[in-house]
Amino acid sequence: MGHPGTLPVINREAVKHVLKMGAALGGELADYTEFDRKSYFYPDLPKGYQISQYKHPLVKGGTLNGVALTRIHLEEDTARSVHDTGEQSLIDFNRSGIPLMELVTEPVIESAKAASDFAKELQLLLRYLGAGEANMEKGEMRVEANVSVSPGAEKGTKVEVKNLNSFRAVERAIEYEVKRQSDMLKRGERVVQETRGWDESKQETFSQRVKEESHDYRYMPDPDLPKLYISELPRMHKEVLRKELPELPWEKRKRYAHDIGIKETDIELFVRNKVYERLLEGHVIPAFSKDKETFALAVNYIVSDVVGLTSRLGENAKELGVNFVNMVKMLKKGEISSRGAKDILHILLRDGGDPMTIATKQSLLQESGHDKLLILVDGIIKEHPEAIREYKNGKESALHYLVGQAMKKSKGSANPQLLSKLIQEKISS
């Protein structure tokens, strides 16, 4: 807020996070860096300048999601303007002055979808690196899209859409701005370089202020902050940072596809969701890594059933672990049916517990006793002579009908695979 006597301080961890980001993205990490004053006035910046970086950013270059980067630098966040309070606007200073990482791309993104995909990958990387949750709805990450429909045109054709706070807004705002600018050019009008906002209710951009050129900001080194020589900070050396990097999202995708054999369509679920990743890495892979068939079965249940159940049960859903593995083993052994597995999963996620105990209590264990099933099969064959004749005449669906009738009679407790085998043996004997 620019109160007399207050001085800024460089946040050590914020500097490290930006450098680590640069290391992950293959950027050039600075040795010498400094902070500058970027002079402009706006209600959310009453002291008349923002502490930022200009000539000497922490990181230059790099690539993310196939998009070339210009720079990654550190600056202070401004206050937040609130415009939904009637005829007046309010300024919230609670976030002003905290470290803000700004990542700038080269002008190579050619569609709204590509811009949204880039932002999603950026959010994911920030979470992997532990730099923050980057929740857009909470204002922890914002996207500002510079849009021009005239590549290579003279300066003055770029429009910046500020503070987009959802991936949907990113796509909609860019699509709207492309159409708006294209229509202006078709009418023979000139696109003015400006800053625009996004009105979610109207689904359109609106003019905020004329956009300055870099020289209009009158950058000057901040006299209150020391110059930084990264080589004098051992914890921030390139080699140290690279050793601290976790497995990155694109590395994990490659491992899941080539080393583990997860289907391409399923990989993203485990890359982007920590709960499912913990279940996969901590339990499913150790239990079934040498049994590809059972591993695929377990992954399929996570993707098709666990995801659906957790979305319905919400925050009350309990995390699965060894209980899930034991349930898959019971399914593989034929102790429970696929229908029984779904019922057990629902109870495990809702209440927790042991799958064998749940199966016993809910009468979900499959009957696999040979003698008991033979008695059941004999009864079914006597009761459905017409279906027997149809099966002998080559109608395969008749066998499915007979198995279904037997399952119905056993109230779902019989093993359907064994039933099918016994029925065929009886008919052909």
TORSE-879057 format. One line per 10 residues: number of its first residue (from 1); their letters; for each residue x, y, z of N, C-alpha, C. Coordinates in steps of 0.02 Angstrom, whole numbers. Example, Ala and Ser with C-alpha at 12.3 -4.5 7.8 and 13.67 -1.06 7.14 Angstrom:
BEGIN
1 = as = 660 -284 390 615 -225 390 660 -165 390 | 642 -112 354 684 -53 357 645 2 394
END
This chain:
BEGIN
1 = mghpgtlpvi = 41 -61 0 0 0 0 43 63 0 | 110 55 5 155 111 1 157 154 64 | 143 125 122 147 164 184 219 187 196 | 229 248 220 297 273 234 333 228 283 | 397 215 268 438 176 314 437 101 302 | 392 77 258 390 5 245 439 -12 189 | 472 -70 195 520 -92 144 505 -163 121 | 516 -177 57 505 -245 32 562 -292 51 | 547 -357 52 597 -409 66 589 -464 14 | 645 -489 -13 642 -544 -62 625 -609 -25
11 = nreavkhvlk = 577 -646 -52 556 -710 -23 601 -766 -52 | 642 -794 -9 691 -845 -30 658 -905 -63 | 605 -931 -31 573 -991 -58 540 -977 -125 | 514 -917 -133 482 -900 -197 534 -900 -253 | 593 -873 -239 648 -873 -288 665 -945 -306 | 669 -988 -255 687 -1058 -267 633 -1093 -309 | 570 -1080 -294 516 -1111 -333 520 -1092 -407 | 535 -1029 -421 539 -1007 -491 598 -1040 -526 | 655 -1044 -491 714 -1076 -520 702 -1151 -532 | 667 -1182 -485 651 -1254 -492 604 -1264 -552
21 = mgaalggela = 558 -1217 -560 513 -1220 -618 554 -1216 -682 | 603 -1171 -683 646 -1164 -742 686 -1228 -755 | 710 -1259 -702 748 -1322 -709 703 -1377 -739 | 641 -1380 -716 594 -1431 -741 578 -1421 -815 | 577 -1358 -837 557 -1342 -905 615 -1333 -953 | 676 -1346 -929 734 -1341 -972 752 -1269 -990 | 736 -1222 -946 753 -1152 -959 824 -1135 -937 | 846 -1076 -955 912 -1051 -934 905 -1015 -868 | 935 -1042 -815 930 -1013 -749 981 -956 -742 | 958 -900 -716 1002 -843 -709 1053 -854 -654
31 = dytefdrksy = 1111 -823 -663 1158 -818 -607 1147 -749 -574 | 1149 -697 -617 1135 -630 -591 1063 -612 -604 | 1028 -586 -554 959 -563 -563 947 -503 -518 | 900 -462 -539 882 -403 -499 808 -389 -506 | 782 -347 -461 712 -328 -463 706 -256 -485 | 651 -242 -521 640 -176 -549 573 -147 -524 | 568 -82 -530 504 -49 -518 470 -37 -585 | 410 -63 -591 369 -55 -651 317 -2 -635 | 326 57 -662 285 114 -642 221 120 -682 | 166 118 -646 101 134 -676 52 143 -619
41 = fypdlpkgyq = -3 177 -631 -53 185 -578 -116 149 -597 | -143 114 -549 -208 82 -555 -234 77 -483 | -299 78 -472 -324 78 -403 -297 22 -359 | -280 -36 -389 -255 -92 -348 -179 -86 -336 | -148 -30 -357 -77 -19 -348 -65 54 -328 | -86 73 -268 -85 145 -250 -16 175 -243 | 37 135 -232 103 165 -225 133 186 -293 | 98 167 -348 118 193 -413 169 151 -450 | 192 96 -419 238 51 -454 230 -20 -426 | 249 -68 -467 248 -138 -447 320 -164 -449
51 = isqykhplvk = 340 -201 -398 406 -232 -399 402 -293 -445 | 444 -294 -496 442 -348 -546 514 -360 -570 | 521 -395 -626 586 -406 -657 580 -390 -731 | 632 -359 -758 629 -339 -829 687 -368 -868 | 746 -338 -863 803 -360 -903 834 -425 -878 | 828 -438 -814 863 -495 -785 814 -542 -748 | 772 -578 -785 725 -625 -752 762 -685 -724 | 729 -721 -680 760 -781 -650 770 -837 -701 | 724 -841 -749 728 -895 -799 714 -868 -869 | 754 -889 -918 741 -873 -988 731 -938 -1026
61 = ggtlngvalt = 683 -937 -1073 672 -995 -1117 639 -1054 -1081 | 642 -1111 -1113 610 -1172 -1088 550 -1190 -1131 | 521 -1248 -1118 463 -1273 -1156 415 -1308 -1109 | 350 -1296 -1119 298 -1331 -1081 242 -1350 -1128 | 225 -1414 -1129 170 -1439 -1171 180 -1421 -1244 | 243 -1420 -1267 258 -1404 -1336 258 -1329 -1351 | 248 -1287 -1300 246 -1215 -1310 312 -1184 -1286 | 344 -1145 -1329 407 -1112 -1310 394 -1055 -1261 | 436 -1049 -1211 428 -997 -1160 478 -941 -1172 | 459 -881 -1155 503 -823 -1159 542 -815 -1095
71 = rihleedtar = 506 -816 -1038 538 -803 -974 492 -825 -917 | 522 -834 -859 485 -843 -797 517 -796 -746 | 477 -751 -718 506 -705 -670 462 -699 -608 | 487 -663 -559 453 -654 -495 434 -581 -487 | 374 -569 -463 352 -501 -449 305 -502 -389 | 285 -443 -367 237 -440 -312 166 -439 -341 | 120 -472 -307 51 -470 -328 21 -403 -309 | -29 -383 -346 -64 -320 -331 -124 -336 -286 | -162 -286 -269 -225 -297 -232 -277 -325 -280 | -335 -339 -253 -389 -368 -294 -448 -319 -297
81 = svhdtgeqsl = -469 -304 -357 -527 -259 -366 -591 -300 -365 | -640 -275 -329 -705 -309 -323 -758 -262 -353 | -792 -286 -406 -837 -242 -442 -911 -261 -435 | -927 -310 -393 -997 -333 -390 -1032 -307 -327 | -1016 -245 -307 -1046 -217 -246 -1090 -157 -261 | -1122 -157 -319 -1165 -101 -336 -1128 -51 -380 | -1137 13 -365 -1107 65 -407 -1035 79 -389 | -1011 53 -333 -942 65 -312 -899 2 -320 | -834 12 -329 -787 -44 -329 -747 -42 -264 | -729 -101 -240 -689 -105 -178 -621 -135 -195
91 = idfnrsgipl = -571 -120 -153 -504 -146 -162 -486 -189 -101 | -468 -252 -114 -448 -299 -61 -372 -305 -63 | -338 -282 -10 -265 -281 -10 -233 -343 22 | -273 -392 39 -245 -449 77 -191 -487 39 | -195 -490 -27 -145 -529 -64 -89 -484 -91 | -95 -418 -86 -46 -373 -117 22 -381 -83 | 74 -383 -123 142 -389 -96 167 -460 -90 | 124 -510 -97 148 -579 -92 182 -599 -158 | 228 -647 -157 265 -666 -218 218 -696 -270 | 228 -675 -332 188 -699 -388 236 -719 -444
101 = melvtepvie = 231 -782 -465 271 -805 -522 234 -788 -586 | 268 -757 -633 237 -743 -698 276 -781 -752 | 240 -819 -791 270 -858 -846 243 -829 -911 | 288 -812 -956 269 -781 -1020 288 -828 -1077 | 241 -842 -1122 256 -886 -1179 274 -845 -1240 | 306 -878 -1287 316 -849 -1353 248 -848 -1389 | 239 -804 -1439 174 -801 -1474 165 -858 -1523 | 159 -920 -1496 156 -979 -1540 92 -1020 -1528 | 50 -998 -1482 -13 -1035 -1469 -64 -1012 -1520 | -95 -1060 -1555 -137 -1041 -1612 -211 -1057 -1603
111 = sakaasdfak = -231 -1079 -1544 -303 -1092 -1533 -320 -1085 -1460 | -384 -1073 -1447 -408 -1066 -1378 -398 -1132 -1340 | -409 -1188 -1374 -401 -1254 -1342 -328 -1265 -1322 | -281 -1246 -1366 -210 -1254 -1351 -190 -1211 -1291 | -219 -1151 -1286 -204 -1107 -1230 -230 -1137 -1165 | -290 -1165 -1167 -320 -1197 -1108 -280 -1258 -1087 | -259 -1299 -1136 -219 -1359 -1122 -153 -1339 -1090 | -123 -1285 -1115 -60 -1261 -1087 -69 -1241 -1014 | -123 -1205 -1000 -136 -1182 -931 -148 -1241 -884 | -182 -1292 -909 -194 -1352 -868 -128 -1388 -851
121 = elqlllrylg = -84 -1392 -901 -20 -1425 -890 24 -1384 -842 | 19 -1317 -846 55 -1273 -800 30 -1284 -729 | -35 -1286 -720 -64 -1298 -654 -40 -1365 -625 | -40 -1416 -667 -18 -1482 -646 55 -1482 -624 | 97 -1448 -662 168 -1445 -646 179 -1408 -580 | 144 -1353 -569 151 -1316 -506 134 -1361 -447 | 83 -1403 -455 63 -1448 -401 116 -1502 -390 | 144 -1529 -444 196 -1580 -437 258 -1552 -402 | 274 -1489 -416 333 -1459 -387 321 -1432 -316 | 259 -1435 -294 244 -1411 -226 245 -1336 -221
131 = ageanmekge = 237 -1301 -277 239 -1228 -276 172 -1199 -256 | 120 -1240 -254 53 -1217 -235 0 -1259 -269 | -61 -1251 -246 -117 -1288 -276 -139 -1256 -342 | -123 -1191 -351 -139 -1156 -413 -213 -1162 -432 | -256 -1157 -381 -328 -1162 -392 -353 -1097 -424 | -378 -1101 -485 -398 -1041 -520 -459 -1008 -489 | -506 -1049 -465 -567 -1021 -435 -551 -982 -371 | -497 -999 -337 -478 -964 -276 -428 -907 -290 | -413 -895 -353 -368 -841 -370 -295 -857 -360 | -278 -922 -351 -209 -942 -340 -169 -947 -406
141 = mrveanvsvs = -206 -946 -461 -174 -947 -527 -221 -909 -573 | -192 -865 -614 -232 -827 -662 -199 -830 -730 | -240 -827 -781 -215 -828 -850 -231 -761 -882 | -181 -733 -917 -192 -672 -956 -173 -687 -1028 | -222 -681 -1072 -212 -702 -1141 -201 -641 -1186 | -144 -640 -1220 -132 -588 -1271 -154 -615 -1338 | -203 -582 -1368 -235 -608 -1428 -224 -560 -1487 | -200 -588 -1542 -194 -550 -1604 -213 -595 -1662 | -255 -570 -1707 -274 -610 -1766 -234 -590 -1827 | -184 -547 -1817 -142 -524 -1873 -69 -538 -1859
151 = pgaekgtkve = -47 -601 -1866 23 -617 -1854 68 -576 -1899 | 122 -549 -1870 169 -511 -1910 147 -440 -1925 | 88 -421 -1899 65 -353 -1912 103 -303 -1869 | 92 -239 -1883 126 -188 -1844 103 -190 -1772 | 144 -161 -1727 126 -158 -1657 61 -118 -1650 | 24 -135 -1598 -40 -100 -1587 -99 -145 -1600 | -86 -207 -1622 -142 -252 -1636 -153 -304 -1581 | -112 -303 -1529 -117 -353 -1476 -165 -330 -1422 | -210 -374 -1403 -257 -359 -1349 -246 -408 -1292 | -240 -383 -1231 -229 -426 -1174 -295 -433 -1135
161 = vknlnsfrav = -317 -496 -1125 -376 -509 -1084 -351 -530 -1015 | -368 -491 -964 -338 -499 -897 -377 -546 -852 | -340 -576 -806 -367 -611 -746 -422 -661 -762 | -409 -706 -808 -456 -761 -822 -448 -813 -768 | -503 -831 -735 -497 -873 -675 -528 -942 -681 | -535 -966 -743 -554 -1036 -753 -532 -1056 -824 | -523 -1121 -834 -502 -1145 -900 -557 -1132 -951 | -618 -1138 -929 -675 -1124 -974 -674 -1051 -996 | -660 -1006 -947 -656 -935 -963 -600 -920 -1012 | -543 -955 -1005 -487 -946 -1050 -509 -960 -1122
171 = eraieyevkr = -541 -1017 -1132 -562 -1036 -1200 -615 -988 -1227 | -665 -973 -1186 -720 -930 -1209 -695 -859 -1226 | -652 -832 -1181 -628 -764 -1192 -586 -759 -1255 | -542 -808 -1267 -500 -807 -1327 -543 -814 -1389 | -591 -861 -1388 -635 -871 -1446 -674 -807 -1461 | -699 -775 -1408 -737 -712 -1417 -692 -658 -1447 | -632 -652 -1420 -586 -599 -1442 -563 -609 -1514 | -552 -671 -1533 -533 -686 -1603 -589 -665 -1650 | -651 -680 -1631 -708 -661 -1674 -717 -585 -1675 | -710 -553 -1617 -719 -480 -1613 -668 -445 -1658
181 = qsdmlkrger = -604 -465 -1652 -552 -432 -1691 -560 -447 -1766 | -578 -509 -1782 -588 -528 -1852 -644 -486 -1884 | -699 -479 -1846 -755 -439 -1871 -735 -366 -1881 | -694 -339 -1835 -672 -269 -1841 -630 -260 -1905 | -585 -307 -1917 -542 -301 -1976 -582 -308 -2040 | -633 -351 -2039 -676 -358 -2099 -714 -294 -2113 | -730 -256 -2060 -766 -193 -2069 -718 -135 -2086 | -653 -151 -2089 -604 -99 -2104 -583 -58 -2044 | -601 -81 -1983 -583 -45 -1922 -514 -67 -1898 | -484 -26 -1855 -418 -41 -1829 -424 -69 -1758
191 = vvqetrgwde = -388 -123 -1745 -387 -153 -1678 -338 -113 -1635 | -362 -89 -1578 -320 -48 -1534 -288 -92 -1480 | -223 -80 -1467 -190 -118 -1413 -218 -93 -1347 | -248 -139 -1309 -280 -120 -1247 -283 -179 -1200 | -303 -165 -1139 -316 -217 -1089 -392 -224 -1082 | -415 -286 -1086 -487 -298 -1080 -501 -349 -1025 | -561 -345 -997 -582 -394 -947 -631 -442 -978 | -649 -494 -939 -697 -544 -963 -759 -543 -919 | -817 -532 -950 -880 -532 -914 -912 -601 -921 | -910 -639 -867 -934 -708 -869 -1009 -711 -883
201 = skqetfsqrv = -1046 -665 -855 -1119 -667 -864 -1139 -650 -936 | -1104 -603 -966 -1120 -584 -1036 -1081 -625 -1087 | -1030 -662 -1064 -988 -702 -1109 -956 -657 -1162 | -927 -601 -1139 -894 -556 -1186 -839 -517 -1150 | -790 -492 -1188 -738 -450 -1160 -761 -378 -1158 | -729 -337 -1115 -745 -266 -1112 -681 -227 -1100 | -678 -166 -1126 -618 -125 -1122 -606 -100 -1051 | -543 -105 -1027 -525 -80 -961 -480 -19 -966 | -426 -25 -1004 -381 32 -1012 -337 20 -1073 | -308 74 -1099 -261 68 -1155 -199 33 -1130
211 = keeshdyrym = -174 -14 -1169 -116 -54 -1149 -52 -16 -1166 | -8 -9 -1116 55 27 -1126 106 -17 -1161 | 157 15 -1191 216 -20 -1215 264 -27 -1156 | 315 -70 -1162 360 -81 -1106 396 -17 -1084 | 412 27 -1132 448 88 -1112 404 136 -1072 | 338 128 -1078 292 171 -1040 295 156 -965 | 318 97 -947 321 78 -876 381 108 -840 | 428 138 -877 487 170 -847 522 124 -797 | 539 64 -821 573 16 -776 638 47 -748 | 650 36 -684 713 55 -653 728 6 -597
221 = pdpdlpklyi = 792 -10 -584 809 -56 -530 780 -32 -464 | 751 -78 -426 723 -59 -361 780 -46 -312 | 783 14 -284 840 31 -240 837 -2 -171 | 778 -30 -154 770 -60 -87 788 -134 -85 | 799 -164 -142 812 -236 -144 882 -250 -170 | 919 -297 -139 987 -312 -161 987 -351 -227 | 1043 -345 -264 1053 -387 -323 1066 -458 -299 | 1043 -507 -339 1053 -577 -319 1103 -610 -366 | 1151 -646 -335 1198 -688 -372 1183 -760 -350 | 1149 -798 -393 1125 -864 -375 1183 -910 -356
231 = selprmhkev = 1241 -901 -386 1299 -943 -370 1321 -936 -298 | 1300 -882 -264 1316 -872 -194 1265 -905 -148 | 1214 -937 -177 1161 -969 -138 1164 -1044 -153 | 1202 -1083 -115 1213 -1154 -131 1149 -1194 -141 | 1096 -1180 -103 1033 -1218 -108 998 -1208 -174 | 1021 -1158 -212 986 -1142 -274 1027 -1156 -337 | 1083 -1192 -329 1123 -1212 -387 1082 -1258 -433 | 1096 -1255 -498 1058 -1296 -546 1059 -1370 -528 | 1118 -1396 -510 1125 -1467 -495 1083 -1487 -435 | 1082 -1443 -385 1043 -1457 -324 969 -1458 -340
241 = lrkelpelpw = 946 -1409 -378 875 -1404 -396 853 -1464 -438 | 896 -1485 -485 877 -1541 -529 871 -1606 -490 | 913 -1614 -439 909 -1674 -397 846 -1675 -355 | 820 -1616 -340 760 -1611 -298 696 -1619 -338 | 701 -1618 -405 640 -1624 -446 607 -1692 -437 | 541 -1693 -430 506 -1757 -428 498 -1784 -498 | 467 -1842 -504 448 -1867 -571 397 -1818 -599 | 411 -1791 -658 369 -1739 -687 311 -1771 -726 | 257 -1734 -737 197 -1763 -769 211 -1800 -834 | 252 -1770 -878 266 -1802 -943 310 -1865 -935
251 = ekrkryahdi = 352 -1865 -883 392 -1925 -869 347 -1981 -842 | 299 -1962 -801 252 -2012 -774 209 -2042 -829 | 186 -2000 -875 145 -2026 -931 184 -2078 -970 | 247 -2062 -983 290 -2108 -1022 299 -2174 -985 | 312 -2171 -920 322 -2232 -880 258 -2274 -879 | 201 -2242 -868 138 -2279 -866 123 -2313 -932 | 138 -2279 -987 122 -2307 -1053 170 -2362 -1073 | 236 -2351 -1065 286 -2398 -1091 308 -2451 -1040 | 316 -2431 -977 342 -2479 -928 287 -2519 -894 | 229 -2488 -884 176 -2522 -846 120 -2547 -891
261 = giketdielf = 110 -2514 -947 60 -2538 -995 -11 -2515 -982 | -19 -2457 -951 -86 -2429 -942 -109 -2399 -1008 | -174 -2407 -1023 -201 -2381 -1086 -195 -2305 -1087 | -182 -2277 -1146 -174 -2205 -1155 -234 -2167 -1128 | -294 -2195 -1138 -355 -2161 -1117 -362 -2158 -1042 | -326 -2201 -1005 -332 -2203 -932 -276 -2166 -896 | -221 -2153 -930 -161 -2126 -898 -175 -2060 -863 | -212 -2016 -897 -220 -1947 -871 -254 -1947 -802 | -298 -1995 -790 -331 -1999 -724 -280 -2005 -668 | -230 -2048 -678 -180 -2060 -625 -128 -2004 -622
271 = vrnkvyerll = -115 -1972 -679 -67 -1917 -680 -95 -1856 -644 | -161 -1845 -650 -190 -1783 -625 -225 -1790 -557 | -236 -1851 -533 -272 -1859 -470 -229 -1897 -419 | -211 -1864 -365 -166 -1893 -316 -197 -1954 -280 | -262 -1953 -269 -295 -2008 -233 -289 -2072 -274 | -305 -2068 -338 -301 -2127 -381 -229 -2147 -394 | -185 -2098 -397 -114 -2113 -407 -87 -2152 -347 | -106 -2131 -286 -83 -2167 -225 -109 -2238 -224 | -171 -2248 -246 -199 -2315 -249 -161 -2358 -299 | -145 -2328 -357 -109 -2365 -409 -38 -2380 -387
281 = eghvipafsk = -1 -2328 -367 70 -2335 -352 82 -2373 -287 | 40 -2359 -236 52 -2388 -170 26 -2458 -162 | -23 -2479 -203 -55 -2544 -191 -62 -2587 -253 | -90 -2559 -307 -105 -2600 -366 -41 -2623 -401 | 5 -2577 -413 68 -2596 -448 107 -2647 -407 | 119 -2636 -341 156 -2687 -302 121 -2755 -300 | 54 -2755 -300 17 -2819 -293 13 -2858 -359 | 7 -2822 -415 -9 -2856 -478 40 -2842 -535 | 98 -2815 -520 145 -2797 -574 166 -2857 -616 | 165 -2917 -587 186 -2977 -624 127 -3016 -654
291 = dketfalavn = 67 -2989 -644 6 -3021 -670 -32 -2970 -711 | -16 -2966 -776 -44 -2913 -818 -119 -2915 -822 | -148 -2975 -823 -220 -2982 -830 -256 -2953 -769 | -232 -2971 -709 -263 -2946 -648 -250 -2872 -639 | -190 -2849 -659 -174 -2778 -656 -223 -2738 -699 | -235 -2761 -759 -282 -2727 -805 -352 -2727 -775 | -371 -2782 -741 -436 -2786 -709 -442 -2734 -654 | -390 -2728 -613 -390 -2679 -558 -394 -2608 -584 | -355 -2593 -636 -356 -2525 -665 -425 -2509 -693 | -455 -2559 -726 -521 -2549 -754 -573 -2533 -701
301 = yivsdvvglt = -568 -2567 -642 -615 -2553 -588 -605 -2483 -559 | -543 -2460 -557 -530 -2392 -533 -562 -2342 -580 | -548 -2350 -646 -570 -2303 -696 -646 -2302 -703 | -676 -2362 -703 -748 -2366 -718 -792 -2363 -657 | -769 -2389 -600 -812 -2393 -541 -792 -2346 -484 | -728 -2348 -466 -705 -2307 -409 -716 -2233 -423 | -700 -2211 -484 -708 -2141 -502 -781 -2120 -497 | -825 -2161 -525 -897 -2146 -522 -924 -2143 -452 | -903 -2191 -409 -927 -2193 -341 -902 -2134 -299 | -838 -2117 -308 -810 -2061 -269 -842 -1995 -290
311 = srlgenakel = -860 -1988 -354 -893 -1926 -375 -962 -1921 -345 | -995 -1979 -334 -1062 -1978 -303 -1058 -1970 -227 | -1009 -2003 -196 -1004 -2001 -123 -970 -1938 -98 | -933 -1904 -142 -902 -1840 -125 -848 -1847 -73 | -843 -1796 -29 -788 -1793 19 -791 -1849 70 | -849 -1881 77 -855 -1936 126 -823 -2000 102 | -807 -2003 38 -777 -2065 11 -710 -2079 45 | -704 -2140 70 -641 -2160 104 -591 -2183 52 | -527 -2170 66 -475 -2193 20 -468 -2268 23 | -458 -2298 -34 -449 -2371 -38 -374 -2387 -36
321 = gvnfvnmvkm = -358 -2446 -16 -288 -2467 -15 -285 -2542 -21 | -261 -2573 32 -255 -2646 33 -323 -2680 25 | -377 -2647 49 -444 -2676 42 -465 -2682 -31 | -445 -2634 -71 -460 -2637 -143 -424 -2695 -175 | -360 -2703 -158 -319 -2758 -185 -350 -2825 -166 | -371 -2832 -103 -401 -2895 -80 -467 -2909 -116 | -505 -2856 -130 -568 -2865 -167 -555 -2890 -238 | -503 -2862 -270 -485 -2884 -338 -462 -2957 -337 | -425 -2976 -286 -403 -3046 -280 -463 -3093 -271 | -512 -3071 -232 -573 -3112 -224 -610 -3120 -290
331 = lkkgeissrg = -613 -3065 -328 -646 -3067 -393 -609 -3114 -441 | -543 -3110 -441 -502 -3152 -484 -510 -3226 -467 | -516 -3241 -403 -524 -3311 -382 -595 -3337 -393 | -642 -3293 -411 -710 -3314 -421 -750 -3317 -356 | -723 -3288 -302 -759 -3289 -238 -817 -3240 -238 | -813 -3188 -280 -868 -3141 -289 -879 -3128 -363 | -938 -3106 -381 -953 -3089 -451 -935 -3017 -464 | -938 -2997 -527 -925 -2927 -544 -977 -2881 -513 | -1040 -2907 -508 -1093 -2869 -475 -1079 -2862 -401 | -1055 -2916 -371 -1037 -2915 -300 -980 -2868 -287
341 = akdilhillr = -931 -2866 -333 -874 -2821 -325 -897 -2748 -323 | -945 -2730 -366 -970 -2661 -367 -1005 -2645 -300 | -1043 -2692 -273 -1077 -2680 -209 -1027 -2672 -152 | -974 -2714 -153 -923 -2711 -101 -885 -2645 -106 | -870 -2623 -167 -834 -2560 -176 -874 -2502 -147 | -939 -2502 -159 -981 -2448 -133 -977 -2445 -57 | -980 -2502 -24 -977 -2504 49 -908 -2485 74 | -855 -2509 39 -787 -2492 59 -775 -2416 56 | -800 -2384 4 -790 -2312 -3 -835 -2272 44 | -892 -2299 60 -938 -2263 104 -920 -2272 178
351 = dggdpmtiat = -905 -2336 197 -896 -2351 268 -827 -2379 286 | -789 -2400 235 -726 -2435 249 -741 -2508 267 | -692 -2544 292 -702 -2613 312 -662 -2663 271 | -674 -2727 285 -638 -2781 252 -683 -2813 199 | -660 -2823 137 -703 -2848 84 -731 -2918 97 | -692 -2962 129 -718 -3029 144 -774 -3025 195 | -766 -2983 245 -818 -2974 296 -881 -2946 265 | -872 -2897 222 -930 -2866 188 -965 -2917 144 | -926 -2956 106 -955 -3006 61 -995 -3058 100 | -968 -3079 157 -1003 -3129 199 -1067 -3100 228
361 = kqsllqesgh = -1062 -3040 254 -1119 -3008 287 -1175 -2993 237 | -1156 -2972 175 -1205 -2953 125 -1225 -3012 79 | -1201 -3073 96 -1216 -3133 56 -1194 -3125 -17 | -1134 -3098 -26 -1108 -3086 -93 -1057 -3138 -116 | -1040 -3185 -72 -992 -3237 -91 -1024 -3284 -141 | -986 -3301 -193 -1012 -3345 -245 -1007 -3418 -224 | -1058 -3456 -240 -1058 -3528 -226 -1020 -3563 -282 | -965 -3595 -264 -924 -3630 -313 -919 -3705 -299 | -958 -3727 -249 -957 -3798 -232 -986 -3839 -289 | -948 -3888 -312 -967 -3927 -371 -1033 -3964 -361
371 = dkllilvdgi = -1041 -3996 -305 -1101 -4037 -292 -1163 -3994 -287 | -1159 -3938 -252 -1217 -3893 -245 -1238 -3864 -312 | -1188 -3845 -352 -1205 -3816 -417 -1233 -3868 -465 | -1211 -3931 -458 -1239 -3984 -500 -1313 -3994 -487 | -1332 -3990 -424 -1403 -3996 -406 -1443 -3939 -437 | -1414 -3879 -434 -1447 -3820 -463 -1453 -3827 -539 | -1401 -3851 -571 -1401 -3860 -644 -1452 -3912 -665 | -1456 -3968 -629 -1505 -4020 -644 -1576 -3991 -643 | -1590 -3950 -594 -1656 -3920 -588 -1672 -3874 -646 | -1622 -3834 -666 -1632 -3786 -721 -1644 -3822 -786
381 = ikehpeaire = -1606 -3876 -798 -1614 -3914 -860 -1683 -3945 -865 | -1710 -3971 -809 -1777 -4001 -808 -1831 -3948 -820 | -1819 -3887 -793 -1871 -3835 -797 -1873 -3800 -865 | -1819 -3807 -906 -1817 -3769 -968 -1796 -3813 -1028 | -1837 -3863 -1044 -1820 -3908 -1099 -1817 -3872 -1167 | -1859 -3820 -1177 -1859 -3784 -1240 -1792 -3750 -1252 | -1763 -3719 -1199 -1698 -3685 -1205 -1643 -3736 -1219 | -1650 -3796 -1191 -1600 -3849 -1203 -1601 -3868 -1277 | -1661 -3876 -1306 -1667 -3893 -1377 -1636 -3838 -1421 | -1650 -3775 -1403 -1624 -3719 -1443 -1547 -3718 -1441
391 = ykngkesalh = -1519 -3732 -1382 -1446 -3732 -1376 -1416 -3788 -1418 | -1447 -3847 -1417 -1422 -3903 -1456 -1427 -3890 -1531 | -1475 -3845 -1550 -1483 -3827 -1620 -1437 -3768 -1640 | -1392 -3750 -1595 -1342 -3699 -1612 -1357 -3628 -1589 | -1409 -3618 -1548 -1425 -3551 -1525 -1387 -3536 -1460 | -1332 -3498 -1467 -1288 -3483 -1410 -1324 -3444 -1355 | -1371 -3401 -1375 -1406 -3359 -1325 -1446 -3401 -1275 | -1463 -3462 -1296 -1500 -3506 -1251 -1459 -3524 -1190 | -1394 -3532 -1200 -1349 -3547 -1143 -1347 -3488 -1094 | -1344 -3427 -1121 -1344 -3368 -1078 -1409 -3364 -1038
401 = ylvgqamkks = -1464 -3383 -1070 -1528 -3383 -1037 -1528 -3432 -978 | -1502 -3492 -990 -1501 -3544 -938 -1457 -3523 -879 | -1399 -3493 -895 -1355 -3468 -841 -1390 -3414 -801 | -1425 -3369 -837 -1462 -3315 -804 -1516 -3342 -757 | -1551 -3394 -780 -1603 -3424 -737 -1573 -3456 -675 | -1515 -3488 -685 -1481 -3519 -627 -1457 -3467 -578 | -1430 -3411 -603 -1407 -3357 -559 -1466 -3328 -520 | -1522 -3322 -555 -1582 -3295 -523 -1605 -3340 -466 | -1602 -3405 -479 -1624 -3454 -428 -1577 -3455 -368 | -1513 -3442 -382 -1463 -3442 -327 -1458 -3374 -293
411 = kgsanpqlls = -1500 -3327 -316 -1499 -3258 -290 -1431 -3225 -299 | -1400 -3243 -356 -1336 -3212 -374 -1275 -3241 -340 | -1284 -3295 -302 -1227 -3321 -264 -1186 -3373 -303 | -1213 -3398 -358 -1177 -3450 -396 -1124 -3418 -440 | -1070 -3456 -453 -1017 -3434 -497 -1039 -3443 -569 | -1050 -3389 -608 -1079 -3396 -675 -1034 -3434 -723 | -968 -3427 -717 -922 -3462 -762 -928 -3538 -752 | -930 -3557 -688 -935 -3628 -671 -1004 -3655 -692 | -1055 -3615 -682 -1123 -3635 -703 -1125 -3650 -778 | -1096 -3604 -817 -1096 -3612 -890 -1061 -3677 -909
421 = kliqekiss = -1005 -3690 -877 -967 -3751 -892 -1007 -3814 -874 | -1039 -3815 -815 -1077 -3873 -793 -1138 -3886 -837 | -1172 -3831 -858 -1231 -3838 -901 -1211 -3869 -968 | -1156 -3844 -996 -1133 -3872 -1061 -1114 -3945 -1055 | -1081 -3962 -998 -1060 -4032 -988 -1122 -4077 -981 | -1172 -4053 -945 -1233 -4093 -934 -1271 -4105 -999 | -1276 -4050 -1039 -1313 -4056 -1102 -1280 -4103 -1152 | -1214 -4100 -1154 -1177 -4141 -1203 -1163 -4212 -1180 | -1178 -4227 -1117 -1164 -4295 -1091 -1219 -4345 -1110
END
